[in-house]
Amino acid sequence: MRLIIMFDLPTLTSADRKNYRQFRKHLLQDGFLMMQESIYTCILIDRQSANLLERKISMYSPNKGLVQSMIVTEKQFAAINFLTGKQNKSVENTFERLTVI
């Protein structure tokens, strides 16, 4: 499963910029990778863990702005069409990086 977080946060004031940086830092600490600016993705083992992480993110999301989430399967994620640019084929962006203990 993939949890995709898309956000558009204000950066007009210094408090807004601080909230933006803290939100992004939390996403990175939770194992998210940047797909493109303001779109982050995380590989998870099942829908239950995706739902749990989604609830956790809702707790630290800033009040201002827009934060959206989407849960997709690996097959759906692999079906993304690239109209321009190239696919990121690094190991950290593949399902093989997931280690289940």
Secondary structure by P-SEA (a helix, b strand, c coil): cbbbbbbccccccaaaaaaaaaaaaaaaaaccccccccbbbbbbccaaaaaaaaaaaaaaccccbbbbbbbbcaaaaaacccccccccccccccccccccc
